[in-house]
Amino acid sequence: MAATASLDPDDWDATRAQGHRMLDELFDHLQGLRGQPVWRPIPAEVRVAHQTEPPRSPGDLAEAHEIFKTDMLAYAGGNLHPGFMGWVQGAGTPVGVLAEMLAAGLNGNLGGRDHMPIAIEQEVVGWMRGLFGLPESATGLMVTGASMANFIGVLVARRRALGVDGRREGVSGPRLTAYASVATHGCVSRAMDMAGLGSENLRQIAVDHTHRIALDRLGEAIAADRAAGLRPFLLVANAGTVDAGGIDDIDALADIAAAESLHLHVDGAYGALGMLTPEIAPRLQGIERADSLAFDFHKWAHVPYDAGFVLVRDGALHRDTFAAPAAYLARETRGLAGGDFWPNDYGPDLSRGFRALKVWFTLKVLGTDAIARAIEHNCALARTLQAMVEAEPRLELLAPAQLNIVCFRYRAADEVNRAIVADLHEAGVVAPSLTTIDGRAAIRAALFNHRTEARDIEALVAGVLAFGHARTVKETAE
């Protein structure tokens, strides 16, 4: 038998030197982003090169790094780039890179037990509890993203409606019904499905011209379900809809939830962190009344993926939704098996990484004021883009810039607008996305990148006009 089976390097100095090169070259990449394409298509030969069998023999770290640079960094998703404005994705920061490295080095498992990483996560929970005005009894958890956080919100609401019997026996009795606007992210419908409640039992309510849930239609839907013998249990409010950035009247929804004995969950995937800014915070009035709240640090706070978060007002209810005894997870009063907060009692995961460290570093090093300025800058750019669209006869505004998302179109057929977006992607300067507003294809500029500047907005408009003109001239010629 070999003397050791360690997986540590034989030559620590060589590994250390290569590690420094890898970090330096990554920072060079970040520093030079503007000189690179936002996105480029993956060549067929690169895809084929990675259809391989798993390696059995040791390889070289430097060679693996070269493959990373040529095959991965070169053909990544583009959300680091200042011209990326297509989807709701944060841009990361060098501080977050370093924090993620430290978390990986520590290799903490935050399912439970008594160690400092759990205390750091609880420090972040305390910061967020204060930001959103929730009581000291509220509990929180780092998760993969708002999809999981919204799922947890649905499960907590289900536990509140069914009690402990619902965990033991499953769903029985009258069908449970939930309510959200048609602008709500699809993960809420999927959460109803995964919770065993059925996606059809999510009532999708119409929105008004500001993309907020129509309160009169909501009241009618709740009344109709009660009259049919169903059991309304959950109301979902939006703090920043994914398509157009609409913010529901959360205060009014909180009043309805209280009157109807509904669990009020707020999906604030990106918009909730608008609480950091004096500009947006007043529009989120009522969020402090939420029974649960989901949002992502990896969007407007630019923490590296993934870094979702959920807060639950009633910490005891939160624990009762997930906690289950197991001999191998027995708590002790002394030693490593101690600790008064075990995160696996508050969510579905037992194996949990130290996601909170990159959040802690981001807030500790950059500060919330700097993040707030970046958020406000995104919103100002959106207003600038809206003004440019409104001033250009060849463009049409489809949804106003309520936060940092602008939906517009070139005055041509839907297929032309779809082609324009693909043309922009392939040109590599800017990358918006497509959505549908009132049944029409819309070019969607979601301005989340802290690196984006006015010149990138100008490049977007110029590109849309140029490609739109080329496409319509071609169609006319044909």
N, C-alpha and C positions, 0 to 999 in steps of 0.2 A: 504494500500500500504506500502511496506517495506520502511524503512528510506533511504536505499541506494541499488543500483543495481551494485555496483562496483565489478569488477573482480580482484581487487588487493587482495593479501593474507590477511587472518585474523591475521596470525602470521608472521610478517616480519622477525623476528630473525630466526625462523625455516627455512623459505624459503632461507634466506641469507646463513645459515649454509649448507643447502643441495646444494645450488648453488656452494659454495666453494668445496664441495666434488665432485660434477660433473666435475668441471674444473680440480681439482687435478687428478682425475682418468683418465680423457681424456689425460692429459699430461703424466701420467704414461704409458698409452697405446702407445702414440707416442714415448716415450723414449725407450720402450721395443719392438719396431716393429720387430727387427731382430730375436727375439726369438719366433715369431709367424709365422704361415703359411701365404703365400701371399694370398691364397684363399682357401676356403673349400666349398664343396657343401652344400646347404641348406637342412637340414633333412625335410622329408615330414611332420613330426609332428609340426615343426616350422611354415611351410606354413599354415597348417590347423589351427593352433592357432590364425592366423591373418585373418581368414575369419569370421569376426564378424559383429554384428550390432553396430552402433555408440553408445557410452555410454551416458546416459542421466543424471546420478548422478555424483557428484564429486568423483574423485579418489585421490590417494596419490602420490605426486611428487616423493618420494623415490622409490615407487613400479614401477612407470613408468620408472624411470631411470634404475632400475634393468632389466626391459624388454629390454630397449635399449642396455644394455651391453650384455645380453645373446642372443638376437635375431637379433640385427642389427649390432653392432660393430663386433661381432664374424663372421658374414657372409656378410661382406661388399665387395665392388668391388676390393679391394686390391691395389689401386693406391698409397696409402701412403707408401707401403712396398718397400725396396730397391731392391727386386727381381722382382718387377713389371716392365715389359719391353715390353708389348704387344701392347698397344694403345697409342695415342698421348694425354696423360693426365698428368697434373702437380701433384705434391705431396703435395702441401700445406705447411704451416709453422705455428708454434705456434703464431707468430706475427699475421698472418692472422686470426687465430681462435679468438684471442682477439679483433681484429678490427671488425670481423663479429658480435661478441657479442655486441660491442658498437653500431654498426649500428642498430642492432635489438632493442636495448634499446631505441635508439633515434626514431626509427620508422618513419623516414622521408619519405615523398612522394615527389619525385623529378620531378614531371610533370611540375611544374612551381611555380610561386610566388617568393617572395623576402626573402630567408633565406639562411643561410651560407652553408648548404650542397651543394647547386647548385654552389656556389662559389668554393668549394673544387673540385667538378667535373670539373669545368672550369680550375682550377689550373692544374689538371692532363692532360686536353686537351692541355694546354699550354706546359707542359713538352713534350708531344708526338709530338706536332707540331714542336718543336725545334729539337727533336731527328731525325725526318724524313725529316727535311728541308723544310717543307711546309710554305707558307706565313702566315702572321698574320690574313689574311682574312679567312683562313681555319677554319672549325668548326668540332667538334667531339662529340661523344656520347658514353656513356657506354650502352651496350646491353647484352643480354643473352650470346651470343657467336658468333663465326665467321660465323655460318650459317645465323644468323640474320643480321650481319654486311655485308655479301655478298649480301643478299637480298636488303638491303638498297642501296648498291652500284648499283645494277641493276635498282632499282627504280629511283635513281638520274640520271642514264644514260638514262632511258626511258623519264624522264621529260626533259632532255636536247634535246633529239631527237624530241619529239612531242610538246614541249611547253605547255602552259597552257591548250590548247584544249584537250590534251591527258588526263588530269585529269578530265575534264568535260564530254568528249564524249567517252572516251576509245580509244582503238587502232583502227586506220583506215589508209587507204592508203597502200602503199607497205609494205610487211612483213619486220619486223625488224629482223636482224640476228646478232648473237654474236659469238665470237671466243675464244676458249680456247684449251689447249692441252688435250689429252686423259687421262693424269695423274691428271687432275683437280678434286677436290673433288665434289662428287655428289650433294652437296648443291647448286652449281651454276646452274646445270640443273634444280633443284627443284625451285630455285629462278626465273628462266625464266618461269616455269610453274605457280608459284604463282603470278607472275607479269602479267599474261594473255598473254604472248608472245609466249608460247609454247616451250616445252623442245626440240622439233625437230629443232627449229631454233637456237640452240646452236651448232655450228660447232666444232666438236671435232677433233683437228688436231694431226697428228702423232708426236711422239717425237724422238729425236736422241738418241745415245747411252748413253748420260748423263742425259736422262729423261727431256731434255729441249724441248720446242716446236720447231718444224722444221720451220724455217722462210720461206723457199721457198714454202713449202706446205701451209703455212698461206697466203702468197701473192696470190697463185693460187686460194685458196678458196674465198678470198675477191673479186678477179677479176671475178670469175665465178658467184658469187651472184649478183654483179653489172650488169653483162651482162644479167642475167636473170630477171632484173627489181626489184630485192630486195634491201633492204636498210641496209647495214652494220652500226651498231651503237655502238658496245661495243667490247672491246678486254680485256680479263682477263689474267693477268700474274700471275705466281706462284712464291712465295718466300718460297720454301720448300714444295714439293709435299708430300702427305700423305703416299704414298707407299714407296718411296725411297729417299725422301729428295732433289729432284731436284730443282734447282733454274733457272728459265727462264732468258734469256738475257733481263733484264728489260729495259736497255737503248735502245737496238735495237727495242724492242716493242714500246717504247715511240716514237721513230722516225716514225715507221709505223703508230701508232695512230695519230700522228700529220699530216702526209701526207694524211691519209685517212679520217680525221675528225672523229675519233672514240674516245669514252670515254675510257680511260685506267684505269681499276680497277685492283688492286693488292690484291690477296688472300695470305696474309702472316700469316695465322692462327697461326702458331708457329714460322716460320722462320723469320718473320719480326723483331722480337726482337733480332735477331742476330746483328742488328745495334748497340747493346750495346757493342759488342766485336770487337777489332781490327782485329781478325782473319776472321770474317764473313762479316763485314760491306762492305769491298771492292767488295764482290761478289753481293751485293745488289745495286750496282751503277745503278742509274736511278729511284730508288724508290721515290726519291724526285720529280720526274716529274709526279707521279701518279695523276689522277683526283680524285680517292678515294682509300682507303686502309682499309682492314679488318684484324684484328688479335685478339688474345686472351691473356689476362693477366693470365688466369688460366692454361696456358700450361707452357711455359718456364720461366715465372715470378713467378709461384707457388702461385699465389693468389687463395684463396678458390673459388670453383665454386659458382655461375657462374660470369664471368667477361670478356665479350667480348667488343670489341671497334671498332668504325668506324671513320675514318677521311675523310673529303671531302674538296678538294682544294677550290672550289667556295662556300663559305658560303651562299651567296644569293641563289644560285641554290639549295643548300641543304634545305634551309628554304622553298623555293617555291615548293619543292617536297612534303612537308607534311603539312604546315601551313594551317589552316582553321578557319575562325571566328566562335565563339560560345558565346552567351550571358553569359553563366555561367562561361566562361573563360576570361571575359573581363579584359584587363590590365588597371591599374590605375597609376597615377603618384606618389601616396603616399600610405603608408600602406603596409600590407602583400600582397595585390594584385598587387604590383608594381614589379620591377625587369625588367632588359632589356634583359634577356635571359631566355626563357621558353623552356625547353628541349622537350616538347611535339610538338613543332613546327618543330623538326628535326628528328622525328622518329614516329613509329606507336603507341607507348605506352603513355598513360596519367598517369597511375599508375606505378610509377618507384621507386624501392628501392634505398637505398644509397650504390650502388655497389662501387662507387668511394672511399669510406672510406678505404676499405681493400686494394685497390691499393695504396692509399696515404700512409697508414701505412707501407705497404710492402716496398715501395721505400724510405720513410722517415727513417725507422728504419734499414733496411738491406742495402740500398744503391744500386745503379746500378752496382758498381764495383763487389760486391759480387754476384749479379745475373749473371753478365758476366762471372765470374770465374766458376760458376756452369754450365753455357752453354758450356764453353770451355772444362770443365771436361767431360761432356756428349759426346762431339765430340771426345775427346781423347780416351775415352772408346770404342767408335765405331770403331776407327782406330785399337785399340788393338784387338777387336773382329774380325775385318776383317783379321788381320794378323794371328790370331789363326785358322780361317777357312781356309785360303789359305795354311797354313802349315799342315793341317790335310787331308790326302788322302780320308778319308771317307766322307768329307764334300765338298760342292760345293758353291762357292760364286755366287749369282745371280744378285746382284746389289751392287756396291761399296758404301762405307760410305762417301757420299757427305757432310752430316752434322752429324746426330746422329742416323741414321737408317741404319741397316744392314739386308739385305735379303739373306738368304742362305738355303741350304737343305742338308739333309742326302742323300747320293747317293743310293736312293731306290725309289720305286714307290710313287706316290702322296699320296695314302692312308696311306702309312707308315709314311710319314711326318705329315699328319693330325693327325694320332694316337699319334705320338711323342709329339705334342703340347698339346693334351688332357692329356697324361700321365704326362707331366711336371706340368700342372695346378693341377692335382689331388695330385701330390706329395707335392705341397705347397712350394717349394723352390724358383722357378722362374716361371714367367708367360709371355712368348712371345705370339705372335699371328700368324695367318696365313694370307697370301695374295697370289696373283697370279702374277708371273713375266714371261712374254713371254709364257703364257699358262701353266706354271708349278707351282705346289704348292710350296710356299716359307715359311720358318720359318722367321718371321719378329721380329727383336729386335729393338724396338723404345726406345731409352735410354733418358728419360726425367726426371728421378727422381734424385734430388740432393743428395739423400742418397745412391745411387748405387755406388758400389766400384768395383775394379778389381776382388775381390773374387766372386762377383755375376756373372761377365762375365765368369769366370772360371767354376762356378757352372752350368751355362747355357750350355757351350760346353760339360762338363762332362755328364750332363743329357741327352743331345741330343745323344751323342755317346752311352751311356748306354742303353737308351730306343730304339734307332735305332738298336743296336746289338740284343737286346732281341726280337724285332719285326721281324727282318729278319731271325734270327735263328728259331723262331717259325714258320714262313712261310715256311722255308726250310724243317723243320721237318714234316709239314703237307703235 
